[in-house]
Structures are given as C-alpha cells and as structure tokens.
Amino acid sequence: MNKRFSSIHHHRMLRVAAATPRASVGDTGTNVRATLELAQRAHEEAVDLVVFPELNITSYAIDDLHLQSAQQDASRNALLAVAEGTRELRPVLLVGAALPRNGRLYNCAVAIARGAILGVVPKTFLPNYREYYEKRWFSSGAGLTGLTIDIGGNSVPFGTDLIFAAADLPHFIFHAEICEDYWSPTPPSTAGALAGALVCCNLSASNVVIGKSRERAMLSAAQSARAVCAYVYSAAGPGESTTDLAWDGQGTVHELGEPLAASTRFALNPELVMADVDCERLLQERLRMGTFGDAATFSGHPETRFRRVTFEHAPDYGDVGLKRAVRRFPFVPDTPERLDEDCYEAFNIQVEGLLKRITATGVKNLVIGVSGGLDSTHALIVAAKALDRLDRPRSDIIGITMPGFATSEGTKDNAWKLMRALGVTAEEIDIRPAARTMLEGLGHPFAKGEPVYDITFENVQAGLRTDYLFRIANQRAGFVVGTGDLSELALGWCTYGVGDHMSHYGVNAGVPKTLIQFLIRWCIATDQYDAETDAVLEAILAQEISPELVPADESGAMQSTESKIGPYPLNDFFAHYVIRHGLAPSKIAFLAWHAWRDMEAGRWPIGYPEAARTAYDIETVKAWLEKFLFRFFQTSQFKRSALPNSPKVSAGGSVSPRGDWRAPSDGTATTWLDELAANGP
C-alpha cells in the first residue's frame, strides 16, 4: 500500500486534543510537570495540537495571587520550562498564563512549538458578573494588535490579531481565544476563522454548575458550524480551588457542529481527549458556502488585519491510525434517537412534497408502477400517506404491476399483497406480448428463440412499463409518481426516460437506497400502517435487490444489481463524500477503508440486519470506487440533467440539476480516476 495513503496528514487531517491536567492552587512547578506529562502523552499519540485550560500554568482560581510579582515571575519561568521541556516533542501546545506588559496584566493563551514560544494572545472579554471578578486582576486585550511581548529575553508576537500556521503543512492553521470570548455575541474566533484558521481553540476555566456542560457543548457546536471550523475546548478540572466554585474538566472537539470527542467530566486523573479533524472537509465547505466569503468582505476582511505566525511542524506522514468515527452509512444516523428523528423528517418531507404537487395539479389519480421491489414499495407507501392526510381514498392511487420475462413469483406476489393491504386500485398488465412484438420489429434474436439478454432486451421491457404508466395517467386524469432513488441516479443505474428516471414527480430522487431501507423499517416500527402491510414490507426488505429484467441462470440465480454496480452501502458512502463534500477520491478511499475494513471498525445503525453486515478490504473499496467514479462523472450526468421535480430530503446531498449538483452532461472521469491512481492505496 502507498505509505502516504495511510497518513492523516496526506489527507489534510490534523490530530487535536483537549488536555485536562490535574490542577494545583497556584503551584507553578506542579502545573509545569502536569503540562509536560500530558504533552509527552500527546507526543506518543501523534497529536499535532494540544489545548490546555485557561491559566493552567498558575491555576485559575487564585484570585488576588495573580497580582503578586512572585507569582508573575514564576509564570514567566514556567513558560520557559514548558518550552524547553517540549523541544523534542511533536505537538504544538496552547497553554494559559497571566503575563504583565506595560503595567497591565493579561490573561493569555501562549502557543509553543518545539521549544519556541510562537506568540501570545490576550483574552478579549473579561467576565465581571456573578461569581466572576476578572477585571479586578486583568486588562482586556481588545484592540491590541501588531505588538510584541518580552519573554525570557525574546521578543514574541503579542495581540488579538494572531493566527498560527505551519509552513510545511498548509492545512495546519489555528486561532486561540479564551473562555468568555466565545460566550460573547462576537467571538474573536469568528474573525480568526475568516482570516483562515481552520481550528479554533478555547482555553477555558469555566466553573461548573448544573446544565453548564450542555451550554458549553452547544456553544462549541454552534461556533464550529457558524465559523466553518473545528473547535477544541478545554475547561479547568479537579485540583482548582473550590473555595466558592467547582470544576469538572470538560474537554470537547467539534467539527461543523458535530461532536467528535468528549472527555470524562469530574475525572481525578489527567485526561487527553483526542480527535482527527478533517481540514479538507472544512476548506471544501468554505469554498461552496458563499456566505462565508461574504462575511469576510462585510467585516473589513480579517485576512488584512491578522498576522500569521508561521512555524515548522515537520510531519513524518506516518500511519498513526485514525481517531475519528467514520459512519459507514453517512445518510443514516447511528444512534436510535437521531435515526428515529431523521426518518420521521425524511418520510414527511417526501409526503409533503407529493401532497403539494397533488393539490397544485388537482389530479384525480396517482399512477405508480409497483414491482414488489424496495423503491416502488417506498413510493407507494409515501403516496398512501399523502392521500391519508388529504382525506382522500387510497383507491385514488392506481398501482400497476407489469410482469416481464424475468419477473419472479415472489416479487409479483409481494406487489399484489402490498397493493391489497394498502387498499389502492390494483391492476396488472402483462408486458410480454407487447415486448415480443417490439423485439420482433427490431429483429432481435430473442424473438427468434435465441437466449440473447442484452441491453435492448432489458430496456424494451423497462420502456414499455413507462409507456403504459404515462398513457394510463393521460387516460385517467392522473400523474405518474416516480420511484427511482438517489443511489441509482448517482450511478446512472436507470434507463433514460423510463420509470426509474422519468415521471411527473419523483418522490424518491432525494433518498439513497440505504436510507430507503431504514425508512421502510421506521414505518414498520412506528405503526404507520397496519399489521398486514407491515408483514409485506418485511418480506420486501428481505429480498435481494434485482431489476428482474433477465431470466435466472442455469443455477437459478437471479440478476443481481449489487454484483453489477457494487454494494449500495459502499456506493452511498462514495456518493455522500463526492456530492456533499467534494473530497478527493484517495481521501474517500481512505475514509471508506477505515469505516469498512473490519466488522468492528464502526457502529452499525440500529436495526441493520445481521445477515447484511460485511467488511470490505482496501482492494475491494478501490475497485468499486473506480467504477463509481466512472459511472458518476462520465456516463450518467445526462440522465441527472433531465430529472423531473423531486423534494430534496437529505443534508447529505442531492443530484438535482436545480439543487446540489450541476455538471456538464458530456464530462469525463479522468481527473478523478487519475487522482485515485496517483494518491490512492
């Protein structure tokens, strides 16, 4: 395997950590030792950036002791000791110390890298309400820019205008703020992010009261989402003075609003909570989010107001694993609470979209081709729920099953059982006579008794089904409800102009195959229908996915979709990272490898059947990714460019030419395939 492929740095990721040392009450020597111990642990864990609590060098809750010159001298000496003690260590440290400058004392974040003090950022917002008295001891750093401070005879950049950047690792750019700064309406990290920082850090003391941990997590999540960044937060823990307050040592890492890691609160032992943040994902999100660029323009462009302090990080591009949960099913939440909530929203988005189209057009009937497969099943139950909400009879749905040359008795039987259970108007049209006539007209070998099952043979059947549906809709004052899903559209696994591609309204086009399976399970679990319907839905979920256009082979094996185009779980994984995040193929392969390489690599969504669980090695991932890239970028865009209307369902992306995905119909996959070949496994 390509050595660089397995390195997080190669894929523009950083390992960050929130450190919770055992605090003292003003004993700088003890605090230095605690800091160095955690720095050494971080080095051994290949951490790039460690964020310590506010004033961890002195401890926070020492009140007027901050104003003692002996304490101030001890703080300066402690910083030099930390710098010297980490000269051979990999991580960059952000430590907290109170430093005097020109007759004022500042509560500061100090950046240290490989023995050098890079810069000092003073706290901007000083709390002076309820239990807080910071203005008694400290001055605000507001407006202090372009300055320096002397530490141990060295002139070091000082001010609120600093961001720190590795000269040899372009994505390693961070900003520091302190505690109250992100409780303010205008957190300094907002400007830092607009100036280019991808990781925003908060050195905090933050005593604990009931509910405060939720507030901190909310603020960290919100700031990481709003500023399009990763946010590392570290609060003071046990060992601080409890004269009037208590401390829980909360440490968290968030990225784009999502929690990546959290510490054990109230732990007596020092803790280092780590996560790998995806800087490429952050950069791509900023590029596609015009509001982020506008915010910089409207605020005097922070890039012109910040100093960038550079340092050499010297990454070795080694394989250090991945400290980041990668969801195998990015369109499907892996916790019961979120799964239930997201399924509720997804299903009702589909119902609402169809309901509005029904009322807007005033149609008398809905026409759906019901095959007994997943997609048509889901479209049918969505349609049934839409009519329920309109207080219209389900008999206004005309469900038509159209057996062809390879239709199995099982799927045909399920189609009929489902239509009867739902109470729709159920009909059957045998398309084989018409298909034979068309094949004869084409001079196709099958019409002469030869077992030739080519694309023409398949599409004659698919096209006839769609012809019947549209003409029936004309005849009965209705419109055709589309059944094709997002996964099929991403892969181009649909016939141009027929039912899985074309309709009057496509209820499934924003829903990937993996999510459709969970939506049907959710309908069963939440009693959306009756027991008879649920039994049919269970049977349909248990079937192998097949278009059933080619007769079974000599062994009796039916045509298999996934053996042709790849496993839908992998394809949906690829689609998410291509459509939603625009990541490089080698990065997608790296993430898929970590998500799927063994059965224990990641959690399975609640309710995912045991029999369907499998793992994929890197060779399998790469092989199917190559096929996905070719199909997605080169052979199927013309189908997506002509999609009918359909509701966007998932924040994970859609392929609508009017929504998340606009691309030329005559594009090529060369760039993506070349990138994977050059940088992949």
C-alpha positions in Angstrom: 0.0 0.0 0.0 1.1 3.5 -0.8 2.7 4.7 2.5 1.4 8.2 2.3 -2.1 7.0 1.6 -2.5 5.8 5.2 -1.3 9.1 6.7 -3.9 11.5 8.1 -1.6 14.4 7.0 -1.6 13.2 3.5 -5.4 13.6 3.6 -5.3 17.1 5.1 -6.3 16.0 8.6 -5.0 17.0 12.0 -4.9 15.3 15.3 -6.0 17.7 18.0 -6.5 17.2 21.8 -8.1 18.9 24.7 -5.9 18.4 27.8 -7.2 18.3 31.4 -4.3 18.3 33.7 -4.6 17.8 37.5 -4.6 21.4 38.6 -3.0 23.0 41.7 -3.7 26.1 43.6 -1.0 28.4 42.3 1.9 25.9 42.3 3.5 26.6 39.0 6.1 23.9 39.4 3.4 21.3 39.8 1.5 22.7 36.9 4.6 22.6 34.7 5.1 18.9 35.4 1.4 18.2 34.7 1.6 20.1 31.5 4.8 18.3 30.4 3.3 14.9 31.3 0.3 15.5 29.0 2.5 16.9 26.3 4.6 13.7 26.4 1.4 11.6 26.1 0.2 13.7 23.2 3.6 13.2 21.5 3.2 9.4 21.9 -0.3 9.6 20.5 1.0 11.6 17.4 -1.1 14.6 18.4 -0.5 17.8 16.4 -2.1 20.4 18.6 -2.9 20.3 22.4 -5.2 22.8 24.1 -4.8 23.3 27.8 -7.2 25.1 30.2 -7.2 28.8 30.9 -4.4 29.9 33.2 -3.2 26.2 33.6 0.3 27.4 34.3 -0.7 29.2 37.5 -4.2 27.8 38.0 -7.3 30.0 37.5 -9.0 30.4 40.9 -6.2 32.0 42.8 -7.8 35.4 42.9 -5.5 38.3 44.1 -2.5 36.0 44.0 -2.4 36.8 40.3 -1.3 40.3 41.3 1.8 39.1 43.3 5.1 39.7 41.5 6.5 36.4 42.7 3.6 34.6 41.0 4.1 36.6 37.8 7.8 35.8 37.7 7.0 32.1 38.4 4.6 32.2 35.4 7.3 33.5 33.0 9.8 30.9 34.2 7.2 28.2 33.9 6.5 29.1 30.3 10.2 28.8 29.5 10.4 25.5 31.3 7.4 24.2 29.3 9.1 25.4 26.1 12.4 23.7 26.9 10.7 20.5 28.1 8.8 20.2 24.8 11.7 20.9 22.4 11.8 17.4 21.1 8.1 16.8 21.2 5.8 16.8 18.2 2.7 18.7 19.4 2.1 22.4 19.3 0.8 23.5 22.8 -1.6 26.2 23.7 -1.1 26.9 27.4 -2.7 29.5 29.7 -0.7 32.1 31.7 -1.1 35.5 33.2 1.6 37.9 31.8 2.3 41.5 32.6 3.0 44.0 29.9 3.4 47.8 30.2 1.8 48.0 33.7 -1.1 45.7 32.8 -1.7 42.0 33.5 -3.2 39.9 30.7 -4.9 36.6 30.8 -3.2 34.9 27.8 -3.1 31.9 25.5 0.6 31.1 24.7 1.5 29.0 21.7 4.6 26.8 22.0 6.1 24.6 19.3 9.3 22.5 19.5 10.9 24.7 22.2 9.9 28.1 20.8 7.2 30.4 22.1 5.4 31.4 18.9 3.0 34.1 20.2 0.8 35.3 22.9 -3.0 36.1 22.6 -4.6 38.1 25.4 -8.2 37.5 26.4 -10.6 40.0 24.9 -13.8 39.6 27.0 -13.3 39.6 30.8 -16.3 38.4 32.8 -17.1 40.6 35.8 -20.6 39.5 36.8 -22.0 36.9 39.3 -19.0 34.9 40.6 -16.5 36.5 38.2 -14.1 39.3 39.1 -11.6 39.2 36.2 -11.4 42.9 35.7 -10.0 43.1 39.3 -6.8 41.5 38.0 -6.7 41.6 34.2 -6.9 44.1 31.4 -8.7 43.3 28.1 -6.7 42.6 25.0 -9.3 44.3 22.9 -7.7 46.4 20.1 -4.2 45.3 20.9 -2.7 44.4 17.5 0.8 44.4 15.9 2.5 44.3 19.3 5.2 42.1 20.9 6.0 41.0 24.5 9.3 40.0 26.0 9.5 36.5 27.5 12.9 35.4 28.7 14.7 38.0 26.6 12.9 37.1 23.4 10.5 39.4 21.6 7.3 37.4 20.9 4.3 38.5 18.8 1.5 39.7 21.1 -2.1 40.7 20.3 -5.5 39.6 19.4 -4.5 39.6 15.7 -2.6 36.3 15.6 -3.3 33.1 13.9 -0.7 30.3 13.8 0.2 28.4 10.6 2.6 25.5 9.9 4.8 26.5 6.9 5.2 22.8 5.9 1.6 21.7 6.5 -0.8 24.1 4.7 -3.9 22.9 6.5 -2.5 23.3 10.0 -3.8 26.8 10.8 -5.2 27.6 14.3 -6.6 30.5 16.3 -6.9 30.9 20.1 -9.5 32.6 22.3 -10.1 32.3 26.0 -13.2 31.2 27.9 -15.6 34.2 28.0 -14.6 35.1 24.5 -17.0 32.6 23.0 -19.8 33.5 25.4 -19.8 36.9 23.8 -22.1 37.9 20.9 -19.0 38.4 18.8 -16.4 35.6 19.5 -12.9 36.5 18.4 -12.7 33.1 16.7 -15.2 34.2 14.1 -12.6 36.7 12.8 -9.8 34.2 13.2 -11.7 31.7 11.0 -12.5 34.3 8.4 -8.8 35.1 8.4 -8.0 31.5 7.5 -7.8 29.5 10.8 -9.3 26.0 10.3 -9.0 25.0 14.0 -10.3 27.4 16.7 -9.3 26.8 20.2 -10.7 27.8 23.6 -8.6 27.7 26.8 -11.2 27.9 29.5 -11.6 27.7 33.2 -15.4 27.8 33.4 -16.5 26.6 36.8 -19.3 24.0 36.6 -23.0 24.5 37.7 -26.0 22.4 36.8 -26.6 22.5 33.0 -23.4 24.3 32.1 -21.8 21.4 30.4 -24.7 21.4 27.9 -24.2 25.1 27.4 -20.5 24.7 26.6 -21.2 21.9 24.2 -23.9 23.9 22.5 -21.6 26.9 22.1 -18.7 24.8 20.8 -21.0 23.1 18.3 -22.6 26.4 17.2 -19.3 28.1 16.8 -17.8 25.3 14.8 -20.9 25.3 12.5 -21.1 29.1 12.2 -17.4 29.7 11.6 -17.0 26.5 9.5 -14.1 25.2 11.6 -13.1 22.6 14.1 -13.4 23.8 17.7 -11.3 22.5 20.5 -12.4 23.4 24.1 -10.7 22.6 27.3 -12.0 23.6 30.8 -10.2 23.5 34.1 -10.7 20.4 36.1 -10.2 19.0 39.6 -7.4 20.4 41.7 -8.5 24.1 41.2 -9.5 25.9 44.4 -13.1 25.0 45.5 -13.4 28.0 47.9 -16.6 29.0 46.3 -16.7 27.1 43.0 -16.3 23.6 41.5 -14.7 22.4 38.3 -15.4 19.4 36.0 -12.7 19.4 33.4 -14.9 19.3 30.3 -12.9 18.8 27.1 -14.6 18.6 23.6 -13.8 18.6 19.9 -16.4 19.7 17.4 -16.3 20.0 13.7 -19.0 21.7 11.6 -21.4 21.4 14.5 -20.8 17.7 15.0 -19.2 16.3 18.3 -16.0 14.3 17.6 -14.8 13.7 21.1 -15.6 14.5 24.7 -13.7 14.0 28.0 -14.8 12.2 31.2 -16.0 15.0 33.4 -15.0 15.2 37.1 -12.2 12.7 36.5 -9.4 12.8 39.1 -6.8 11.6 36.7 -5.3 13.8 33.9 -7.1 13.3 30.6 -6.3 13.8 27.0 -9.3 13.6 24.7 -8.3 13.4 21.0 -9.8 13.5 17.6 -8.7 13.8 14.0 -10.3 16.9 12.4 -10.8 17.0 8.6 -9.4 20.2 7.3 -10.1 19.3 3.7 -13.7 19.0 4.6 -13.7 22.4 6.2 -11.9 24.0 3.3 -14.4 22.5 0.8 -17.3 23.6 2.9 -16.0 27.2 3.0 -15.5 27.1 -0.8 -19.1 26.1 -1.5 -20.6 28.3 1.1 -20.7 31.8 -0.4 -21.9 33.3 2.9 -18.5 32.5 4.5 -16.7 34.6 1.9 -19.3 37.4 2.2 -18.8 37.6 5.9 -15.1 38.3 5.4 -15.9 41.0 2.9 -18.5 42.7 5.1 -16.2 42.7 8.2 -13.3 44.6 6.7 -11.7 41.3 5.6 -9.8 39.8 8.6 -7.1 38.5 6.3 -5.8 42.0 6.1 -5.9 42.5 9.9 -4.4 39.3 11.2 -0.7 38.4 11.5 0.1 34.9 10.5 2.8 33.4 12.8 4.5 30.5 11.0 6.4 27.5 12.4 7.8 24.3 11.1 5.8 21.2 12.1 7.9 18.6 10.4 5.2 15.9 9.9 6.5 12.4 9.1 3.5 11.3 7.1 3.5 8.0 9.1 0.5 5.8 9.6 -0.9 6.8 13.0 -4.3 5.3 12.6 -7.5 7.4 12.6 -9.0 8.8 15.8 -12.3 9.7 14.3 -15.6 7.9 14.0 -16.4 7.4 10.3 -20.1 6.5 9.8 -20.5 3.5 7.4 -23.9 4.9 6.4 -23.4 8.7 6.2 -27.0 9.2 5.1 -28.3 7.2 8.1 -27.7 8.2 11.8 -26.2 5.5 14.0 -28.0 6.4 17.3 -31.6 5.3 18.0 -32.7 8.9 18.8 -31.3 10.5 15.7 -32.3 7.6 13.5 -36.0 8.0 14.6 -35.9 11.8 14.2 -34.3 11.7 10.8 -36.5 9.0 9.5 -39.5 11.0 10.7 -38.3 14.1 8.8 -37.3 12.3 5.7 -40.6 10.4 5.3 -42.6 13.5 5.9 -40.5 15.6 3.5 -41.4 13.1 0.8 -45.1 13.1 1.8 -45.2 16.9 2.0 -43.6 17.2 -1.5 -46.1 14.8 -3.1 -49.0 16.3 -1.2 -48.3 19.8 -2.5 -47.9 18.5 -6.1 -51.3 16.7 -5.8 -53.1 19.8 -4.6 -51.3 22.1 -7.1 -52.3 20.0 -10.1 -55.7 18.9 -8.9 -55.1 15.4 -10.3 -57.7 12.7 -9.8 -55.4 9.8 -9.6 -51.8 8.9 -8.9 -50.2 6.2 -11.1 -47.4 4.0 -9.8 -45.7 1.0 -11.3 -45.4 -1.5 -8.4 -42.7 -4.1 -8.9 -42.5 -5.5 -5.4 -39.0 -4.1 -5.0 -37.8 -1.5 -2.5 -38.2 1.7 -4.5 -41.7 1.2 -5.8 -42.7 0.0 -2.4 -41.5 3.1 -0.7 -43.1 5.4 -3.3 -46.4 3.6 -2.8 -46.4 3.9 0.9 -45.5 7.6 0.6 -48.4 8.1 -1.8 -50.8 6.3 0.5 -49.8 8.6 3.5 -50.2 11.7 1.3 -53.7 10.8 0.4 -54.5 9.9 4.0 -53.5 13.4 5.0 -55.7 14.9 2.3 -58.6 12.8 3.5 -58.8 11.2 0.1 -59.3 7.4 -0.5 -56.3 5.3 -1.2 -58.2 4.0 -4.2 -57.2 7.2 -6.0 -53.8 5.5 -6.3 -53.6 3.2 -9.3 -50.9 0.7 -8.7 -50.0 -1.4 -11.7 -47.7 -4.4 -11.6 -46.3 -5.3 -15.0 -44.6 -8.7 -15.1 -42.0 -9.3 -17.8 -39.8 -12.1 -18.9 -37.8 -12.4 -15.6 -40.3 -11.3 -13.0 -40.2 -13.7 -10.1 -43.3 -15.0 -8.5 -42.1 -13.7 -5.1 -41.8 -10.1 -6.1 -45.1 -10.2 -8.1 -46.8 -11.8 -5.2 -45.4 -9.1 -2.8 -46.6 -6.4 -5.2 -50.1 -7.7 -5.1 -50.1 -8.3 -1.4 -48.9 -4.7 -0.8 -51.5 -3.1 -3.0 -54.3 -5.1 -1.4 -53.1 -4.3 2.1 -52.9 -0.6 1.4 -56.3 -0.6 -0.4 -55.1 1.0 -3.6 -56.6 0.3 -7.0 -54.6 -2.6 -8.1 -54.1 -3.8 -11.7 -51.8 -6.0 -13.7 -50.6 -5.6 -17.3 -48.5 -8.5 -18.8 -46.0 -6.7 -20.9 -44.5 -9.8 -22.5 -46.8 -9.8 -25.6 -46.0 -6.2 -26.4 -42.4 -6.7 -25.7 -42.2 -9.7 -28.1 -43.9 -7.6 -30.8 -41.3 -4.8 -30.3 -38.4 -7.2 -30.3 -39.7 -8.9 -33.4 -40.0 -5.5 -35.1 -36.4 -4.8 -34.1 -35.3 -8.2 -35.5 -33.9 -9.1 -32.1 -32.5 -12.6 -31.7 -34.8 -13.3 -28.7 -37.8 -13.0 -30.9 -36.3 -15.9 -32.9 -35.9 -18.1 -29.8 -32.3 -17.3 -29.0 -31.4 -16.6 -25.3 -29.9 -13.2 -26.0 -30.4 -10.9 -23.0 -28.7 -7.7 -24.0 -29.4 -4.1 -23.1 -32.1 -3.9 -25.8 -33.8 -6.9 -24.3 -33.8 -5.2 -20.9 -34.8 -1.7 -22.0 -37.7 -2.8 -24.2 -39.3 -4.1 -21.0 -38.4 -1.1 -18.9 -39.6 1.3 -21.7 -42.9 -0.4 -22.2 -43.7 -0.2 -18.5 -43.2 3.5 -18.5 -45.2 3.9 -21.7 -48.1 2.2 -20.1 -47.9 4.3 -16.9 -47.8 7.6 -18.8 -50.7 6.7 -21.1 -52.8 5.4 -18.2 -52.1 8.7 -16.4 -53.4 10.5 -19.5 -56.4 8.2 -19.7 -57.4 8.6 -16.0 -56.6 12.2 -15.2 -53.6 11.4 -13.1 -49.8 11.7 -13.0 -47.0 9.2 -12.7 -45.2 9.0 -9.3 -41.5 8.3 -9.9 -39.7 5.6 -8.0 -36.0 5.9 -8.8 -33.8 6.8 -5.8 -30.7 8.9 -5.4 -28.3 5.9 -5.4 -29.5 4.8 -8.8 -29.3 8.3 -10.2 -25.8 8.8 -8.9 -24.7 5.6 -10.6 -26.8 6.1 -13.7 -28.4 2.7 -12.9 -31.6 3.7 -14.5 -32.8 3.7 -18.1 -33.1 7.2 -19.6 -36.7 8.3 -19.9 -38.3 5.3 -18.1 -39.9 4.8 -14.7 -36.8 4.8 -12.5 -35.7 8.0 -14.2 -38.7 9.8 -15.6 -42.1 10.7 -14.0 -44.3 13.6 -13.3 -42.9 13.8 -9.8 -40.1 11.7 -8.3 -40.7 11.2 -4.6 -37.5 9.1 -4.1 -34.9 11.0 -6.1 -33.5 12.7 -2.9 -33.3 9.5 -0.9 -30.4 7.0 -1.2 -31.0 3.2 -1.2 -29.6 2.7 2.3 -31.9 5.3 3.7 -35.0 3.9 1.9 -34.4 0.6 3.7 -34.3 2.3 7.0 -37.4 4.4 6.2 -39.4 1.3 5.5 -38.2 -0.2 8.7 -39.1 3.0 10.5 -42.6 2.8 9.0 -43.0 -0.7 10.5 -41.5 0.3 13.9 -43.8 3.3 14.3 -47.0 1.7 13.1 -47.5 4.0 10.1 -49.7 1.2 8.6 -51.4 -2.0 9.7 -50.0 -5.4 10.6 -50.9 -6.8 7.2 -48.9 -4.1 5.4 -46.0 -4.4 7.8 -45.7 -8.1 7.0 -45.4 -7.4 3.3 -42.9 -4.7 3.9 -40.7 -7.1 6.0 -40.8 -9.6 3.1 -39.8 -7.0 0.6 -36.9 -5.8 2.8 -35.6 -9.4 2.9 -35.4 -9.7 -0.9 -32.2 -9.4 -2.9 -32.1 -6.2 -4.9 -32.7 -7.0 -8.6 -34.1 -5.3 -11.7 -35.5 -8.7 -12.8 -35.1 -8.0 -16.5 -33.0 -11.0 -17.3 -34.2 -14.6 -16.6 -32.4 -16.6 -13.9 -29.3 -18.5 -14.9 -28.9 -22.3 -15.1 -28.3 -22.4 -11.3 -31.5 -20.5 -10.6 -29.6 -17.3 -9.6 -31.5 -14.1 -10.5 -30.0 -11.0 -11.9 -28.2 -9.2 -9.1 -27.9 -5.4 -9.0 -25.1 -5.2 -6.5 -22.9 -7.7 -8.2 -23.0 -5.5 -11.3 -22.6 -2.0 -9.8 -21.3 -2.7 -6.3 -22.7 -2.8 -2.8 -25.1 0.0 -2.2 -23.6 0.8 1.3 -20.3 1.5 -0.4 -21.8 3.4 -3.3 -23.9 5.6 -0.9 -20.7 6.2 1.1 -18.9 7.3 -2.1 -21.8 9.5 -3.2 -22.0 11.3 0.1 -18.4 12.4 0.0 -18.4 13.3 -3.7 -21.7 15.2 -3.8 -21.8 16.8 -0.3 -18.1 17.4 0.4 -16.2 17.2 -2.9 -13.4 15.2 -1.4 -10.6 13.7 -3.4 -11.1 10.1 -4.4 -8.0 9.0 -2.5 -9.4 10.6 0.7 -12.8 8.9 0.1 -11.0 5.6 -0.2 -9.0 6.3 3.0 -12.3 7.0 4.9 -14.0 4.0 3.4 -11.1 1.8 4.4 -11.3 2.9 8.0 -15.1 2.6 8.1 -15.4 -0.8 6.4 -12.1 -2.7 6.8 -13.4 -5.0 9.6 -16.7 -5.8 11.3 -15.7 -3.7 14.3 -14.4 -0.6 12.5 -17.6 1.4 13.1 -21.0 1.1 14.6 -23.9 -0.4 12.6 -27.1 1.7 12.5 -29.8 0.4 14.8 -31.8 -2.3 13.1 -29.3 -3.1 10.4 -29.8 -6.8 9.8 -27.0 -9.2 10.9 -27.1 -11.1 7.7 -26.3 -8.0 5.6 -23.3 -7.0 7.7 -19.9 -7.4 5.9 -16.5 -5.8 5.7 -14.6 -4.7 2.6 -10.8 -4.7 2.2 -9.0 -1.8 0.6 -8.7 -3.6 -2.8 -12.5 -4.1 -2.9 -13.1 -0.4 -1.9 -10.8 0.8 -4.6 -12.2 -1.4 -7.3 -15.8 -0.3 -6.6 -14.8 3.3 -6.2 -13.2 3.4 -9.6 -16.4 2.0 -11.1 -18.4 4.6 -9.2 -16.2 7.5 -10.4 -16.5 6.4 -14.0 -20.3 6.0 -13.8 -20.9 9.2 -11.8 -18.6 11.6 -13.7 -18.6 10.2 -17.2 -21.6 8.1 -18.2 -24.7 9.2 -16.3 -24.8 13.0 -15.9 -27.0 13.4 -18.9 -29.7 11.4 -17.0 -29.4 13.7 -14.0 -29.5 16.8 -16.1 -33.1 15.8 -17.2 -34.6 14.9 -13.9 -38.2 15.7 -13.1 -39.0 17.6 -9.9 -38.5 15.9 -6.6 -38.0 17.1 -3.0 -34.5 17.4 -1.5 -34.5 15.1 1.5 -31.0 14.7 3.0 -28.5 17.3 4.0 -26.0 14.7 2.7 -26.7 16.0 -0.8 -28.9 15.6 -3.8 -28.3 15.1 -7.5 -30.9 17.5 -8.8 -29.6 19.8 -11.6 -31.6 22.6 -9.8 -30.1 21.8 -6.4 -26.8 20.4 -5.1 -25.3 19.1 -8.3 -24.8 21.0 -11.6 -22.4 19.4 -14.0 -21.8 19.0 -17.8 -23.6 16.1 -19.4 -20.5 15.4 -21.5 -17.9 15.4 -18.8 -15.1 13.0 -18.1 -13.9 11.0 -15.1 -10.2 11.3 -16.0 -9.3 13.8 -13.3 -10.9 11.7 -10.5 -9.5 8.4 -11.7 -6.0 9.9 -12.1 -6.1 11.3 -8.6 -7.1 7.9 -7.2 -4.3 6.2 -9.2 -1.7 8.7 -8.1 -2.6 9.0 -4.4 -4.7 6.1 -3.5 -3.8 2.7 -2.0 
